[in-house]
């Protein structure tokens, strides 16, 4: 399984011109390699035809990152990303095309958008989402300075609360880079956020089937034969 991309969005604006992600997905289609995408960009709908071909041939899924229900807050924190409504529209379009699509509540920012969890899950399910996940805010390197500058400018009265809540779920730090820890939190506060997430997933019928198991079993022997044909 190849995932595009767990580090940064695979549908950056420059993708509209260079089509690098599309070409990589075309390689996956050629060799029948299972794959998935994680994005918040409306540009991904350009490749709907390719997603359908991948879905027909192998395992393919898409996850759309939506951290806010409120359009104003979303625009202030993610000024260059697609609007909240556009992201829900992506879910609807992919679902109507038969693609296994889900929602990623990412990043979860304690003290700012934790109250949006239930609303995002409900709306995503209405639009056709089948799976869901949530990811704690990550603040490596200069990302911390950019994030708090944005909070200070747009939510000055909430800055201290947000900082303290982040430290609360990060063991007293603003970031934990350890593998397996950086995507989630710890302690009672994070446990309560996880409980809310899982309760609503069960209530809405999300995550009944893992996205990479949403298609019939993948024929690995056939794929290996294509990747390594006999001489």
C-alpha positions in Angstrom: 0.0 0.0 0.0 1.4 3.4 -1.1 -0.1 6.5 0.6 0.1 10.0 -0.9 1.0 11.6 1.5 1.4 11.5 5.2 3.8 14.4 5.5 2.5 17.2 3.3 -0.4 17.5 0.9 0.1 15.6 -2.3 -2.2 18.1 -4.1 -0.2 21.3 -3.7 -1.2 24.2 -6.1 1.8 23.4 -8.3 0.3 20.0 -8.9 -2.1 21.6 -11.3 0.8 22.3 -13.7 3.3 19.5 -13.0 0.8 16.6 -12.4 3.3 14.7 -10.4 0.8 13.1 -8.1 -1.3 12.1 -11.0 1.7 10.5 -12.8 2.5 8.5 -9.6 -1.0 7.3 -9.3 -0.9 6.3 -13.0 2.1 4.1 -12.2 0.1 2.5 -9.4 -2.7 1.8 -11.8 -0.3 0.3 -14.4 1.0 -2.2 -11.9 -2.1 -2.7 -9.9 -0.5 -1.4 -6.7 -2.9 -0.5 -3.8 -2.8 3.2 -2.9 -4.6 6.0 -1.1 -4.5 9.8 -0.8 -4.8 12.2 2.1 -5.5 15.8 1.0 -7.5 18.9 1.8 -7.3 20.2 -1.8 -10.2 20.5 -4.2 -7.7 19.9 -7.0 -7.9 16.1 -6.3 -11.4 16.1 -8.0 -9.5 16.6 -11.3 -8.3 13.0 -11.0 -11.7 11.4 -10.3 -11.4 9.4 -13.5 -8.1 7.9 -12.3 -9.5 7.2 -8.9 -12.3 5.2 -10.4 -9.9 3.2 -12.5 -7.8 2.4 -9.5 -10.9 1.5 -7.5 -11.9 -1.0 -10.2 -8.4 -2.6 -10.5 -7.0 -2.6 -7.0 -7.5 -1.1 -3.5 -7.9 2.7 -3.5 -9.2 5.1 -0.9 -9.2 8.8 -0.2 -9.2 10.7 3.1 -10.1 14.4 3.2 -8.7 16.5 6.1 -11.3 18.8 7.7 -10.4 20.3 11.1 -13.2 22.9 11.4 -16.9 23.3 11.0 -16.8 27.1 11.0 -15.8 28.6 7.7 -14.4 31.8 9.3 -12.1 29.9 11.7 -11.0 27.6 9.0 -10.0 30.5 6.8 -8.1 32.2 9.6 -6.1 29.1 10.5 -5.7 27.6 7.0 -5.9 30.7 4.7 -4.6 29.0 1.5 -6.5 25.8 1.8 -9.9 24.9 0.3 -13.0 26.1 2.1 -14.8 23.8 4.6 -17.7 23.5 2.1 -15.4 22.6 -0.7 -13.9 19.8 1.3 -17.3 18.3 2.2 -18.1 18.6 -1.5 -15.0 16.5 -2.3 -16.3 13.8 0.0 -19.7 13.9 -1.7 -18.2 13.7 -5.2 -15.9 10.8 -4.5 -18.6 8.9 -2.6 -21.0 9.3 -5.5 -18.3 8.0 -7.8 -18.1 4.8 -5.7 -14.7 5.7 -4.1 -14.1 4.7 -0.5 -13.7 8.1 1.1 -13.3 9.2 4.7 -12.6 12.3 6.8 -9.5 13.2 8.8 -10.1 15.6 11.7 -6.6 17.0 11.4 -5.2 18.8 13.2 -7.1 18.5 16.4 -6.3 21.7 18.3 -7.4 21.4 22.0 -9.1 24.6 23.1 -10.0 25.6 19.6 -11.7 23.0 17.4 -12.2 20.0 19.8 -15.9 21.0 20.0 -16.2 20.5 16.2 -15.5 16.7 16.3 -19.1 15.5 16.4 -20.2 18.1 13.8 -17.5 17.2 11.3 -18.2 13.5 11.6 -21.9 13.9 11.2 -21.6 16.1 8.1 -18.9 13.9 6.6 -21.2 10.8 7.0 -24.1 12.7 5.4 -21.9 13.4 2.4 -20.9 9.7 2.1 -17.8 9.2 4.2 -17.1 5.6 5.3 -14.1 6.0 7.5 -12.7 8.6 9.9 -9.6 9.4 11.8 -8.3 12.3 14.0 -4.7 13.6 14.4 -3.3 15.8 17.1 -1.7 19.1 16.2 2.0 18.7 15.3 4.3 21.7 15.9 7.8 20.7 14.6 10.4 23.3 13.9 9.2 26.7 12.7 5.6 25.4 12.5 5.2 26.3 16.2 6.0 30.0 15.6 3.7 30.3 12.5 0.9 28.6 14.4 1.0 30.8 17.5 1.5 33.9 15.5 -1.8 33.1 13.7 -3.5 32.3 17.0 -2.1 35.5 18.6 -3.4 37.6 15.6 -6.8 36.1 15.3 -7.7 34.5 18.7 -5.7 36.6 21.2 -8.0 35.8 24.1 -7.7 32.1 23.5 -3.9 31.9 23.1 -3.1 31.0 26.7 -5.9 28.4 26.9 -4.8 26.7 23.7 -1.2 26.6 24.7 -2.0 25.1 28.1 -4.4 22.5 26.5 -1.7 21.5 24.0 0.8 21.0 26.8 -1.7 19.1 28.8 -2.1 16.4 26.0 1.7 16.5 25.2 3.0 15.7 28.7 3.9 19.3 29.4 5.5 20.0 26.0 4.2 21.7 22.9 5.4 18.8 20.7 6.4 15.2 21.0 8.3 14.0 17.9 8.6 10.4 19.0 7.3 7.9 16.4 3.9 6.7 17.4 3.3 9.7 19.7 3.4 12.7 17.4 0.0 11.9 15.8 -1.9 11.6 19.1 -1.9 12.9 22.7 -2.0 11.5 26.2 -3.7 12.1 29.5 -7.3 12.7 30.5 -7.9 15.5 28.1 -6.9 13.5 25.1 -8.7 10.4 26.4 -12.0 12.5 26.5 -11.4 13.7 22.9 -10.8 10.1 21.8 -14.0 8.9 23.6 -16.0 11.6 21.8 -14.5 10.6 18.5 -15.1 6.8 18.9 -18.7 7.3 20.3 -19.7 9.3 17.3 -18.0 6.9 14.8 -19.9 4.0 16.3 -23.2 6.0 16.3 -22.7 7.0 12.6 -21.5 3.6 11.4 -18.0 4.9 10.5 -14.9 2.6 10.3 -16.9 -0.5 10.0 -14.5 -1.5 7.2 -10.9 -0.3 7.0 -10.4 1.7 3.8 -7.8 -0.7 2.4 -10.2 -3.6 2.9 -13.1 -1.9 1.2 -12.4 -3.9 -2.1 -12.2 -7.6 -2.7 -8.9 -9.3 -1.7 -6.0 -8.0 -3.7 -4.4 -10.6 -6.0 -0.8 -10.3 -4.8 0.5 -13.1 -7.0 -0.9 -11.4 -10.1 0.6 -8.1 -9.1 4.0 -9.6 -8.4 3.9 -11.2 -11.8 3.3 -7.8 -13.4 6.0 -6.1 -11.4 8.6 -8.9 -12.0 7.6 -10.6 -15.3 9.5 -13.7 -16.2 12.4 -13.3 -18.7 
